[in-house]
Amino acid sequence: MSRPDICLSIGHVGYDEVMYHLKKVDLAEIRIDLLDLSESQLEKIFSKHDNLIATYRTEKSEYEKMYSVLLPAMESGCAYVDLDVDIPVIWREKIVKRAKGLKKKLIISYHNFVETPQTEKLDEYIEKMFHCGADIVKVACTANSSQDCSRMMSLNKKHKDLIVFSMGDLGVITRYAAPTMGAPFTYAAIPGKETAPGQADYYAIEEFLNKYLPLT
């Protein structure tokens, strides 16, 4: 039985491999920005699985492209859309409006690839993201110490519908622990095809959770 609390983040593979992995998991994130696929291939992917997250991490000035990619993903059947909190408001509101109109769940994400801000600042980001319309908030920050990991995980005590973990080697354990702390799911990688620093192997997390958080 595949676990609904592990999201396989898919990038750096071809179309056939995407389809192969989707047959094995309950939930997956399609990192469109890390896949060299045609529009028709993406439409097939989102129409063949009913629990997919559409994600397109964009560089500056590529917001129109991001919108043009996420819109057909929503129309083809993705369940969630993931948006970075730092994209311009005009584009965020445009995508949020369309997502809500199509009854898609919205994940709004904050990433910090340098450090872990103080708890007060993280609380501010989380409240902002829920205010922007998020159904789920995702916070991922680079851990430079074990204390950073502890502060990140402590956020679960104050917020619901939150996915929080630390990035980098020090933060790997937080990816395993996230569902045990109340997160709706955690993110994992195809072995050797990580899409983020410190992302753990799907099967390793599955083994851990089957032992410490067995499905009932």
Phi, psi and omega in degrees: 000125178285152185266130178284351181260013172236124178257118177280116179272117189252119176204166175065028177225170178269176184302313183298321180289325175303310183296325178298313182290326182296336178289344188255349187236155179277330186218135178215149172257126177264104180278084186303325180291343180251016179232131179264076185237154179281165179299319181292324177295318178296319178298320178295319180300310184287342178270346185263351182221134188263012181218063183243146174258127175265120182229135174222100176281125189244149171277169180302143176076003179258021186291326177294321177296318178303313180297318183293338178272318183288327182300308178294332176297317178294317182290335181275344173129013177298153180270329183228153168237133179252125179237141175281137183297338185273359178290155181305143184305320184299322180281322179298314182295325179295316180287319179300315180300316181291319180298315180295322179296329179265006178062039174266145175281147186246125171254124174249131190243146170237126178238138173228111185268008182247315188205179173248111179299167177296156185304319181300319179292321178296319177301320179297316179299316182298314179297320179299317183292320175294322178297331180283355177112009182294137168275326176226138176251135178242129178233121180227117183231147178290131178267125175253000178199164176294332178296325176301316180298317180297317180295322178297312183292335179293342179297335180296338181287339186250343187229142174257167179054043185239132170247115184225134176201163180262144178263162180093175184300321181292337186264001185305316183300330180291333177291323176291319189280340188312310180295330179288343180262002176112357179295141178299330175193168175238165181256140180221167188246153162296132181310123179082002183233047182298144178251001180204155181297127177082008181291131186268159178299131180307314186289330177291317177293321178300316179298317179298311183289327176298331180276315188259344177218064186297146177289143180248000000 
